Amino acid sequence: MGNIKEQKWVFAAQAIIKKTWEDMIATAKVPDRDAPLKNTYGKNTLLDPTYSVTALILYIYQAESEVYKSLNHASRHGDTTKVATLGPYASALYPIIRGAQLWRTDEFATKYNTCDLYRGGGQTEEETNKYVLAKGKKISLFGYTSTSLQKKLALRYAWQNQYSGHHKVLFHIKWDCASHYYYLTGGAYDNE
């Protein structure tokens, strides 16, 4: 496993974290929650992977902090009580996931537009049957979904619970899209 602090962009974000956080909040603050964020295209905007605000937002998500856990839980379960605290962050993260990949100029700009992705998890029989019926069709995933390029690593996240009826599952996703994702190294889990 790699050490996330060795990544250069983390040092850049840490050096200006207070200003970057304030910029993130200012960028994400919109009077109409259904209106798209302004100032999202071009240099020093959320779609610029080198912009300090974008680096901080991705760092927070990648670090698997309480923000990551709360945001994923709230978005998957429709928990609107988190909108006041996580809403600005989610509003800033969404355009990054939706389109920042298209603005990359590094070696990962198009490398994973078409690939096999894996995600381990747990599901009940009823939940699994819904996915089986959708095999070969496009489906919508709720929340932010982290995946691995390596099946073996994704299997580590498969879980079961005999009391709730959940059994281990492995999702195999055939990805074929140039947007709506953002490739990150594993960060805290660099070998993913």
URDACOR-V222099 format. One record per backbone hydrogen bond with DSSP energy under -1.0 kcal/mol. NH is the residue of the N-H (numbers start at 1). CO is the residue of the C=O. If there is no record, write none. Layout:
NH,CO + NH,CO
This chain:
6,3 + 7,4 + 10,7 + 11,7 + 12,8 + 13,9 + 14,10 + 15,11 + 17,14 + 20,16 + 21,17 + 22,18 + 23,19 + 24,20 + 25,21 + 26,22 + 27,23 + 28,24 + 29,25 + 35,32 + 48,45 + 51,48 + 55,51 + 56,52 + 57,53 + 58,54 + 59,55 + 60,56 + 61,57 + 62,58 + 63,59 + 64,61 + 69,65 + 70,66 + 71,67 + 72,68 + 73,69 + 74,70 + 75,71 + 76,72 + 77,73 + 79,74 + 80,78 + 82,79 + 83,80 + 86,82 + 87,83 + 90,86 + 91,87 + 92,88 + 93,89 + 94,90 + 97,93 + 98,94 + 99,95 + 100,96 + 102,99 + 103,100 + 104,101 + 109,106 + 113,110 + 115,175 + 117,173 + 118,148 + 119,171 + 121,169 + 123,167 + 128,124 + 129,125 + 130,126 + 131,127 + 132,128 + 133,129 + 135,132 + 137,134 + 148,118 + 149,192 + 154,150 + 155,151 + 157,154 + 158,155 + 159,121 + 161,166 + 165,161 + 166,161 + 167,123 + 169,121 + 171,119 + 173,117 + 175,115 + 175,173 + 177,113 + 180,98 + 189,186 + 192,189
